Amino acid sequence: MWRDRWLVLGMIGAVLSCLACLTPALVVVLGAIGLGTLTGRLDLIMLPLLVGFAGLAVYRYGRRWRRTP
């Protein structure tokens, strides 16, 4: 069975981006490695990543089901 790697990438990326946006895990990790000053601008990076990965997953899911056998 053929697997759609782009769909899997989109789903995993969206889940990881959502976890990083909604939990303070990324703030703790950045603080632990000395990059705590970047936490104020995380929303400028993480929200577009979340939208991009979710869009990729939705696009590939739609393309997968429109394909004719």
N, C-alpha and C positions, 0 to 999 in steps of 0.2 A: 504494500500500500504506500502510495506516495504521500509524503508529509510536506505541508506548506511551512517552510522555515520562517518566512516573513510574518506569517500569522502568529507563530509561536514567539518570535522576537517582539512583536507588538504587544502581545498579551503579557509576557514577562516584564517588558519595559514599563508597561502601564501599571502593573501591580507594584513593581519596585518604586516607581515614581510616586504612586499614591501613598505607599508606606512612608516614603521620605517626606512627603508633604504633610501628612496627617499625624505623624509621630515625631517626637523630638529626638529620634535616633540619629539623624544626620547632624543635628546640633551637637549632640554629645560626642559623636565621632570627630567632627571638625574641631571641637574644643580639646579633645584628647590629643590630637596631633598638632595642635598649635595654630590652627587656622580659624579660631573662633571669631575673628573679625569679619569673616565672610558670611556669617549667619544672618546678617541683616539684609543681605541681597539674595537669599536663597529663593524667594518667591519669583524673582526675575528669571531664574533658570529652571526651577522645578515645575512650575505650572505650564510653561510652553512644552517642556519635555513630556509631561503627562498628557497634554492635548495631542501632541504629535504621535506618541506611541498608541494612544487610544484610537486616533484616526487611522493609523496604519492597521491596527487590528480589525477595525470595522470595515475598512476598505478590502482587506484580504479575505475577510469572512464573506463579504458580499460577492467578491469575485469567485470564490470557491463554489458557492451555491448556484451561481449563474452559468457555470461551465456545463456544456452539454456533453453527455457520455459518447 
